């Protein structure tokens, strides 16, 4: 379980608080107006930013003082974070070993995961030789190889067209949440949340509200969410 306990985040005039827990295996959309702190919240959970107060814990283990690499967390960013000078196989190898070293066993594992995300036989290509959707699939494959229980998605599919974005959301739900991982996904699109999210965290007016069931929240949104959705 992810738990944010009396968390206080401050950057200059910006402030955000959170005090809630998210159950294992949830797919939670983080929604709210631009500049409200959605990506900042993920950065604190991941360990890239330190909170001014409170703590982040997973499964009862305090993560607050740990470096990002020491946390049971993997992240999908909008730009996919693929190194352009490396092949897809080498990029994925970094999910297994920070030095990117490959042996027969790792090549087999990478080939298996590439096949699972629909990229069989493309491991020797560089990112520029892949379409945007294929690059997203490669980034998703790296998260699978890292095999960490909490996955943060900071709008990784936002640059894709609507149909392809829905396809990638379905694939993320199948291959990540389908194996019991917990997903926390920043999204500006209510359709994305409606498609795969079990819960929604509304970030607004300096507060990340506790997770609430997605379907009833979208069907009858509170005033803050209604204003954000333009209803």
RAPECOR-V907408 format. One line per field, one symbol per residue. ss: DSSP state (a for helix, b for strand, c for the rest). psi: psi as a letter, one per 20 degrees, with the letter a starting at -180 (. if undefined). burial: I if it has 9 or more other C-alpha atoms within 8 Angstrom, else O. A space follows every 10 residues. Layout:
ss->???
psi->???
burial->???
//
This chain:
ss->cbbbbbbbbb bccbbbbbbb bbccccbbbb bccccccaaa aaaaaacccc ccbbbbbbcc bbcccccaaa ccbbbbbccc ccccccbaaa aaaccccccc cccaaaaaaa aaaaaacccc cccccbaaac caaaaaaaaa aaaaaacccb bbbbcccccc caaaaaaaaa aaaaacaaac cbbbbbccca aaaaaaccbb bbbbccbbcc cbbaaaaaac ccaaaaaaac c
psi->pppoolpppp ocipqpqpnr qpqqjqoppo qrqpjhjghg ghhghijhqp qhraqpqpki ppihjqqgii qlpqporhji lpphiqrhgh ghhhihphik qqagghgggg hghghhjkkp jjhiqqhhiq rghhhhhghh hhhghhlqip ppomlijhiq rgghghghgh gggghfhijj qppoopqioh hgghgiphrp ppoqljpoqq pqpgghghhm qrgghghgik .
burial->IIIIIIIIII OOOOIIIIII IIOIIIIIII IIOOOIIIOO OIIIOIIIOO IOOIIIIIOO OIIIOOOIOO IOIIIIIIOI OIOOOIIIII IIIIIIOOOI OOOOOIIOOI IIIIIOIOII OOIOIIIOOI OOIIIIIIII IIIIIIOIII IIIIIIIOOI OOOIIIOIII IIIIIIIOOI IIIIIIIOOI OIIIOIIIII IIIIOIIIII IOIIIOIIOO IOOOIIOIOO O
//
